[in-house]
Amino acid sequence: MVRGDLVVAGPYGDRHETRVMLCGCGASGNQPYCDHSGPCAEPDDEDVPEAR
């Protein structure tokens, strides 16, 4: 997750954003953005609330 006054270059030109989640593993179908399809988007065990 990146926050700030951002300009992100993509296949359809530059986009001005205030926050983005960029793909770090290369598996996203929506490059350069993360679409949660790759292994790096899997939640950490510590971040997942326990089921009761």
N, C-alpha and C positions, 0 to 999 in steps of 0.2 A: 504494500500500500504506500503510495506516494501522495503527499498533500502539499499544496502551495499554489502559486500562480504558474501553471504549467502550460507548455506547448508540446503536444505529443504528435510526432510525425507518423503518419500511417499511410496505407495504400491509397486512400482517397484524399490525401492532403493533410495539412496541419489542423489539429483540434486544440482549442483552448479549454482547459479543464481546471478544476480546483482540487480534485482528488481522483486518482486512478489506481487500479491494481494491474500492474504490468506482469506479463508472463515471464517466468524465469526458467522454465524447462523446455520451451519450444513446442509443447503439445497443443497449445490453444489453436482453435480454428478461427479465432478473432484477433490475430496478432496486430499490434503488440500488446493487446489487453488479455488478461487472464479470463478464461471462460470456465474455470474449475474442472477441466477435463483431464488434466495431467496429474502426475504423482505429487507434485509440490503443493497442490491445492488440498490434499488430504488433511483433515484436522489432526492435530496432535492429541494423544490420549489425555494429556493434562488439561486441554481446553474443552473437552467434551463433558457436559454435565452427566453425572451418574443417573441411570434409570432407577426409579424407586418402585 
